[in-house]
Amino acid sequence: MVRTQIQARGIHDEGVLEAMSRIPRHRFVSGTSAFEAYGDFPLSIGHGQTISQPYMVALMSEELRLLGIERCLEIGTGSGYQTAVLAELAAEVYTVELVPELLERSRRLLEELGYTNIRYRSGDGSAGWPEHAPYDRILVAAAAPSVPRPLTAQLGDNGILVIPVGDSRNYQTLMVVRRIGNRLDTRESIGCRFVPLVQKARGY
């Protein structure tokens, strides 16, 4: 998977490659074959949610430019697979999931796999987790119509936010936002397709 789907497409971050080589992806998608678990496509995990294809996990992780010292906020715990990648690469991970059943399933698995640097919250991810802000990095695993202001407000100086943005259910653009003082520098990465981010928080 790492060699043919990730390295071959230009992902070169050694930390990302090593983390994804170690993490047993099949544990996060129960009821599927090994081919499906490691295949080059997203998979349903129930409750209308998916686990992203391996390449997208790798690309979003690489775009965060993690050095191992960061406090990272993840919006959309989902299966917990991306959470595990972040926990391998960052000092602290704060993960928020709207669906309580998914959060508890992921929490149990991640604790079983030995991760101790993750904190979990069930709730509206569009509001972030302000009690622990600012964050050095924020990753959003669902598509918003625009970059949510509550999340950029929780991004620390020189912090990076990676988020799919777009109104269409079929196509969005992966955006990379960096805070420099009071200014936000935004660039487009690639086209992508994610489930929509539930938007209960105000301030978009």
Helices and strands as residue ranges (DSSP letters): I 2-6, G 7-9, H 14-22, G 25-28, H 34-37, E 43-46, E 49-51, H 54-63, E 71-75, H 81-89, E 92-97, H 100-112, E 118-122, G 125-127, G 130-132, E 135-140, H 149-153, E 155-165, E 172-180, E 183-192
